[in-house]
Amino acid sequence: MIGNTIGLIALALGWRRSILTWPAQLLSGVILIAAYASAHLSGGVGKQLLVIGVAAWGWHQWSRGRQQAQDGSIAVRFASWKERGLLLGGAVLGTLAVGGLFTLYPALSWSPWADAYIFVGTLVAMVAQARGLVEFWFAWLLVDLVGVPLAFSSGLAFSGLVYVIYFALVLWGMRDWWLRTRTPALEGALT
């Protein structure tokens, strides 16, 4: 519960484009590792280790300050077509690879293909977030569309509820980042 709650806080901080989103994601990952380890879910531990690695990279990306907005937060933009292709290709290939791994080693996941989709989608979203791409929100939206029903159908009501809250935050965050991409153009038109 604590790890998922901190994950919600991390998403809200991402919406606000605060660099604190990354340490929150790291802390959430550490707590979830402890939870998965105590439940003897080695697949969950491994997934969280990768999430922690991507969060550390994202923190480094945002700390470099190359993409700063005027208010000191991260500047956001839409991905180029090449970046979109790389994100989509990575998502497809990653899901196939991870789903295949989960199928070969059933102890790693109770629902191999859905779990692979959610896991790889999460990594794709985090990479896009680290680059300040609006598509980050679309990736989270696609993850939630599978994660919400899967959690509820699996009897994981708290996780399902967290995903519902994620879904709402994703919609608000997507709108905010989308509008921020339009702000510089609008400011130039007004002067």
C-alpha positions in Angstrom: 0.0 0.0 0.0 2.8 2.4 0.9 4.8 1.7 -2.3 1.7 2.2 -4.5 0.7 5.4 -2.6 4.2 6.8 -3.1 3.9 5.9 -6.8 0.7 8.0 -6.9 2.6 10.9 -5.4 5.4 10.4 -7.9 2.9 10.6 -10.8 1.4 13.8 -9.4 4.9 15.3 -9.1 5.5 14.3 -12.7 2.4 16.1 -13.7 3.8 19.2 -12.0 7.1 18.6 -13.8 8.9 18.5 -10.4 12.3 16.8 -10.3 11.1 15.2 -7.0 9.1 12.8 -9.1 12.2 10.7 -9.6 13.3 10.2 -5.9 9.6 9.4 -5.2 9.7 6.7 -8.0 12.9 5.4 -6.5 11.5 5.1 -3.0 8.3 3.5 -4.3 10.5 0.9 -6.2 12.5 0.1 -3.0 9.4 -0.3 -0.9 7.8 -2.5 -3.6 11.0 -4.6 -3.8 10.6 -5.3 -0.1 6.9 -6.2 -0.5 7.6 -8.5 -3.5 10.6 -10.1 -1.7 8.5 -10.8 1.4 5.8 -12.4 -0.8 8.5 -14.5 -2.6 7.6 -12.9 -5.9 11.0 -12.8 -7.6 9.6 -11.5 -10.9 8.2 -8.5 -9.1 11.6 -7.8 -7.5 13.3 -8.0 -10.9 10.8 -5.7 -12.5 11.2 -3.1 -9.7 15.0 -3.2 -10.0 14.6 -2.2 -13.7 12.1 0.5 -12.8 14.6 1.9 -10.2 17.3 1.9 -12.9 15.1 3.9 -15.3 14.0 6.2 -12.5 17.7 6.9 -11.6 18.4 7.6 -15.3 15.3 9.9 -15.5 16.5 11.8 -12.4 19.9 12.3 -14.0 18.2 13.5 -17.2 16.1 16.1 -15.4 19.0 17.1 -13.2 21.1 18.1 -16.1 18.8 21.0 -16.7 19.1 21.1 -20.5 15.3 21.2 -20.9 14.3 23.8 -18.3 11.2 25.8 -18.7 11.1 29.4 -17.5 9.6 28.4 -14.2 12.6 26.1 -13.5 10.6 22.9 -14.2 11.2 20.5 -17.1 10.2 21.8 -20.5 7.8 19.5 -22.3 7.3 18.8 -26.0 5.8 16.3 -28.3 8.1 13.5 -29.6 9.3 13.6 -33.1 8.0 10.8 -35.5 11.4 9.1 -35.1 11.1 9.1 -31.3 7.5 7.8 -31.5 8.6 5.0 -33.7 11.4 4.1 -31.3 9.0 4.2 -28.3 6.5 2.1 -30.2 9.1 -0.4 -31.5 10.6 -0.7 -28.1 7.2 -1.3 -26.6 6.3 -4.1 -29.1 9.7 -5.8 -29.0 10.0 -5.4 -25.2 6.5 -6.9 -24.7 7.3 -9.8 -26.9 10.6 -10.5 -25.2 9.3 -10.1 -21.6 6.1 -12.0 -22.4 8.2 -14.8 -23.8 10.4 -14.8 -20.8 7.4 -14.8 -18.4 5.9 -17.7 -20.4 9.1 -19.8 -20.2 9.4 -19.1 -16.5 5.8 -19.1 -15.1 7.1 -18.4 -11.5 8.0 -14.8 -12.7 4.4 -13.8 -13.5 0.8 -15.1 -13.0 -0.4 -13.4 -16.2 2.6 -13.4 -18.6 1.4 -11.3 -21.5 -0.7 -8.8 -19.6 2.1 -8.4 -17.1 4.7 -8.0 -19.8 2.5 -5.3 -21.5 2.1 -3.4 -18.2 5.8 -3.7 -17.3 7.2 -2.7 -20.7 4.6 0.1 -21.0 5.7 1.4 -17.6 9.3 1.5 -18.8 8.4 3.2 -22.1 6.3 5.8 -20.1 9.2 6.4 -17.8 11.7 6.9 -20.7 9.3 9.3 -22.4 8.8 11.2 -19.1 12.6 11.4 -18.7 12.8 13.1 -22.1 9.9 15.5 -21.3 7.7 14.0 -24.0 3.9 14.4 -23.8 3.6 10.9 -25.2 4.6 9.8 -21.7 1.0 10.3 -20.7 -0.4 8.3 -23.6 1.9 5.4 -22.6 0.5 5.5 -19.0 -3.0 5.7 -20.4 -2.5 2.5 -22.4 -0.9 0.8 -19.4 -3.9 1.7 -17.2 -6.4 0.4 -19.8 -5.0 -3.1 -19.2 -3.9 -2.6 -15.5 -7.3 -1.5 -14.1 -9.4 -4.5 -15.3 -6.6 -6.9 -14.7 -6.1 -5.8 -11.1 -9.8 -6.0 -10.3 -10.3 -9.3 -12.0 -7.4 -10.7 -10.1 -8.9 -9.7 -6.8 -6.3 -7.0 -6.2 -8.8 -4.3 -5.3 -6.3 -1.9 -3.8 -4.0 -2.1 -6.8 -7.1 -1.6 -9.0 -8.1 1.4 -7.1 -4.6 2.8 -7.4 -4.8 2.3 -11.2 -8.1 4.1 -11.3 -6.5 7.1 -9.5 -3.6 6.8 -11.9 -6.0 7.0 -14.8 -7.5 10.2 -13.5 -4.1 11.8 -12.9 -2.9 10.7 -16.3 -5.9 12.5 -18.0 -5.2 15.7 -16.0 -1.5 15.5 -16.5 -1.8 14.8 -20.2 -4.0 17.9 -20.6 -1.6 20.0 -18.6 1.5 18.9 -20.6 -0.4 19.2 -23.9 -1.4 22.8 -23.1 2.2 23.6 -22.0 3.5 22.6 -25.5 1.2 25.3 -26.9 2.1 28.0 -24.5 5.4 29.3 -26.2 3.6 29.5 -29.5 0.7 31.4 -28.0 3.1 33.8 -26.1 4.9 34.5 -29.4 1.7 35.3 -31.1 0.6 37.8 -28.4 3.7 39.9 -28.6 
